[in-house]
Amino acid sequence: MRLYSKYYYLKTNLGLPFGILSLLNYLSQSRQRHAGIEDRIGVQMDRLLKILDNNKQKSGDDVFYPALNGNKTHCRMAWCYGELTIAYQLLSVAERIGDDKMRADAIQVALGSVKRSSLDDTMIIDPCLQQGACGLYLLYYHMYKKTNDIAFHTASNYWQNMAINILERNNFMMWERHKYTLYNNHSLLEGLAGIGLSLLSPAGRWTSVMLF
């Protein structure tokens, strides 16, 4: 999947809502549910997995991914892109296709992401679901549900509290990152609706819409 714009011309997006992670999620579910087409789906999945593997970068012992294919820098850690959401989706794919190595590798990437906890390091500036603290809260919450690793439980609680703190500090307003100002937003992805659902029902059926 590519973004055709003056900013991202012919760049493959590695993220979830705009990129290859959503395709990988869909293909793995299709492979699990529909007999007889595993080989054809497997070819497409291998192409996407190769793109991710080619963009895997090391920082000490930890792994990170850029937002776009070919970039070499850390991106914001969020539900929409970054190593944590990639790790979660790879873990889900591994469980569907029965790949133990992929599962173990995904958990290691996610465990490395736990070390990025400051707002500066994660580039988190708002509490919302798509690009903010609530997205990290949900990701770690579901990582814990899948693995029972206490590190993910601790990280989940940390980002839940961070989301509430940012929300209260900003007087329940969202940050407009393009205009550098606070504004009212009640939407699912970037506003109060998504924050409320995340805090009140992190395991609810609605989370399937967010590909959990």
Phi, psi and omega in degrees: 000133182236153175258114179268097179205168181293343181268323188233042184302121177059025176265130175281126180276130183267001188272194186265299185287333184244003190225203192283343180296321179294323177295319179296319177300311182297314182296320181292324176292320179295319179297324181289327190263337188240108179287149175097349181237015183302319184294315181296317178293322180300323178297316180293320178296319180298323178298316181291318179296326178294321177299315178297315182296323179292339181260002178291128182232153185255141171227093190069234178269356187257160182249140171222163180232145173281174177283329185234147179304127176095345176288157184240008186245157171302143170248174175303141176271116189204175175294327187278332177200174182105170189295330183290313180291327175296316179299318181296315181293322177295323176297316179296317178298315181301320180292326180288324184258359176073041181255100184293323181293316178299321179297312181297318179296319180297319179296320179295320177298316180295321178296324176295327181292336181302330181292339178273093186240345180279156179295324178294317184289323180272343184066026177276124180234358181217169186266001193288177185279316187291310186233016186236196187295327180294328176297318178292321177303311181295318180299312179292325177302313182283332172298319178295319179300324183279329189245339184063023178275123186297334179299324179286326176296316179297316179295323178299313178298321180299312183284335172297312179295322179296319179300316180295318181297316179294320180300314180291320180297325181268012178057041176063028175248158181259160181265123175273102190289340180273332182252356177057051179209160176273148179205164179277132179213126182245018185280174180286309187283320188238013185222198188293329181299313179293323178295314180299315179297319181297316183284326184272329187215066184294341180250012183292164182297335180300335183293343176295333176297329179270011178066037169265000000 
